[in-house]
Amino acid sequence: MEIRRIQKEQAWQLRHEVMWPERELAYVQLSDDDEGVHYGLFEGDALLSVVSLFIRGEEAQFRKFATKVSDQGKGYGSHLLRHMLTEAKQAGVKRIFCNARSNKVSFYEKFGLAVTDKQFTKGGKDYVVMEHHVFPELDLAEIRKEDSHV
């Protein structure tokens, strides 16, 4: 297993397949994708999970986190998310947030993100904004112990 930076076009394919397969490819392309850092988790040559990180000063948003459906529940996404959170922390991020699908809240809570009062619906799916402040409090070593499937 290897995590590396990838091109936005690589992220688009998996985003489309996992998140919005019923929509056109352009639906998963972000207008600011050129400003993001895109990470991919590979097993051999196979891209299994992607996430995009957008850092603006001391704040960051991660977006379009997707793991191949057949590989969900195996710890790949958790491994990639921990890696991305570590990268954000090393970049000096003090607040990180995401727009989580409502049915995935418990997954993100394992990583120290908390539900905010901001909610919305897009494309018929319900979302809630989740965030984490002051990264030094986030104990990534403890998360590794609790969720080490890989």
N, C-alpha and C positions, 0 to 999 in steps of 0.2 A: 504494500500500500504506500502511495506517495501523494503528498499534497504539493501542488505547485501553482504558480500564477498562470492563468490562461488568457487567451484572447476573448473578447466579448462575444465573438461569433460562436466560439465553442460553448459558452454559457447559454447562448440563445437556444441552441438545439435541445439541450436537456431541460431548460426552463419550459420550452414549448411542449415537449413530450410529457412532462410531469404535471405542470401547473395548469396549462390552458390548451390541451390537445384539440379541443373543438374550435378554437379560434385560429386566425391566421398568424403566421410567425411574427409579423410586425407587432402584434399585441403584447409580446413579451420583451420587445426591444424598448429600452428606456432612452429618453432624450438625452440624459446625462451619462449614458454608459461609458463615454470616452473619459469621464472624470473618475470613474470607479476603478477599484482594484478587484479583479475577478480571480477567484480561487477554485481549483478543481481537485477532487480526490480521485485518484486513479488506482485501479487494481490491474496491474499489467498495462495494457494499452487502453483498457476500458475506462471511460469517464463515468463515474458512478454518482457523484454529488458535486453541486456547484453552489457558490454564494458570492454575492458582490458587495463590496464595502465602499462606502462613500464617506470620506473624512472631510469635515469642514471645521478647521480649528480644533477646539477641544470636544466637539460633538461628532458623532458618526451615526450613520444609519446603515444597517445591512438589509439587503433586499434580494428578492428572487432566490431564496434558499430552496434548493430542490434536490431530492435524492431519487434516483431511478426506482420506480415503484417496486420492482422485483427485489431490490436490495434494501428497502426500508425495514427498520426494526433490527438491523444487524450491527448498529453502532457506527456506520460510516458517516452519517450526517452529524452525529455527536462529535466524532473525531474532527471533522472539518470545522464545525462551529467553534470548538475549543481552540483550534489553530487560529481562526479568524479573530476570536476575542483576544487572544494573546497578542496578535499583530496590532490590533487596535490599542491595546494597553501600552505596548512598546512605542506606539506613535504618539502617546500623550493624551489619548482620549479620556475625558472625564465623564461623559454621558454617551451611552449608546442606546439606540432604539430600533424597533422594527414594527412593521405592520403585520401582525400575526393573524392567521386565520383563526377564528374563534375556537375551532375544534382542536387547535394545536397549542393552546395556552399552557397546559400542564407540561408539555415538552420544554418550552422556553423557561418556565419557572425553575426547572432543574439547573439552569445556567445563571440563576440570579436575576433574571428579568422579572419585573413586576407589571401587573396590569395597570393602565392609567384609565382615566374616565373618558378617553377619546375612542369612539367607535364609529364605524362606517360600513357601508355595503358597496361592493364594486363587482360588477359582472355577476350579480346574484349571489355572491359569497360575502359572509359577514367577517369583519376584521376588528381587531382591537389593537391599539398602540401599546406596546410593552417597552419598558426602559430599565436601564440600570445606571445608577449614578456612582461616581467615585470608585473607580476600578480597584484601588488597593484593597477594598473590602471583599472583592470577589476572589474566593479561594479556588483556583483552577485545579490544584492538586486534589482537593476534596471531591470536586466534581469527577475527576478521573477515577477515583476509587469507587464512587457510586454508580458510574455508568461506563464500565470498561468492557463492552461487548467485543471490541475488536482487538 
